[in-house]
Amino acid sequence: MTTRIRQQGFTLIELLITVIVIGIVTALMAPILGDLISSQRQAYNEKHNLNNQLIAKGLTDFARNTSPTGRLPAPHTGGGYNSTIYNPGNGTPAGVALTQALTQTGVNVNEINDDGTAARMVRVYQLLTTPTLTTPLFFQSGPLVDLAYDFGAIYLTQCSFSAACNTGIPGDSPQLTAANLVTYETAGNDGRVHFVSSLPVQKEMLEKTTARLERIRLTMLGYFRAKQISAAAGDQTNHYVNQAGLPAVGALGGAAPAGNQGCHDGWYSLATNPAILLTVGLSPEEFSRTAWGGEVQYCRDYNPTGAGPADTAPHYGAIRINRAVSTGANPSATPANNIVLSF
């Protein structure tokens, strides 16, 4: 009786055919797989570049709607993050407002401080608070004012939250400084940078301020002219009102113009002397301060030359603000620090 032995496994020919088939399939699929990986990477980058833009919008909205001086929020360092966007656990009014501004952009809250993946690639937010723009008060003309503003850089790194690179400024890019402000770029594996600035907000606030100042000047002058027209012939009364809203020497009368920035009587704060604005028909809540909160001060008897006695025709009034408008400071005892607008 003959016993047949069944062959086990593959023959050499079968193995060779299998290897050849795998090679052919791999060669055919490699470009497709490469394109797929490339497309996924491109989609990832585009998503987070868009997130950077939306986050920048949220930071700008915070500066416009919450910060009293129109400044961007400081970067957050804490909870394992370094120089990132925000602290979601900040329960202060400013912290809550920032959280709301960011969530209203539509960015997933888990993708604000990092990319939201299991690796948690951290997002960096660097901020420079020293830039200053010196510009005419009325943009094209007028005395010069100083607008301090913020300039920031936002980008996603390939530095994982748990990695050793997550310290100082995470990732591969350099620190943002005044020296590289104009030419700043990310480096290494860090993603594309998106810049954010509070300068547009500062310009909006300056526009609001100049509109208020012009309204005060025109209203004060109109009030004076109306009183002058209704007065008797030859009347030389100074109809600009004092701190009580009366056409008379005020509580600060008797000052020497040469040492009081041209003012015989004043300077009165429109914020603490509301009767002045109320008398001429303006709201103290709206017109007594700049958009940054600095006082607008008023002089009812202004003489820039410093010559002549008080309350002598022709009569001029004036208002003044601090030249460093964006700081929210009140007018200074140092004349060079102030801007005076007469009427």
Helices and strands as residue ranges (DSSP letters): H 12-65, E 76-78, E 81-84, H 93-103, G 109-111, E 121-128, E 132-136, E 144-148, E 151-160, E 194-197, H 199-230, G 257-259, E 263-265, E 268-269, H 275-280, H 284-287, E 297-299, E 301-302, E 318-322, G 325-327, G 335-337, E 338-342
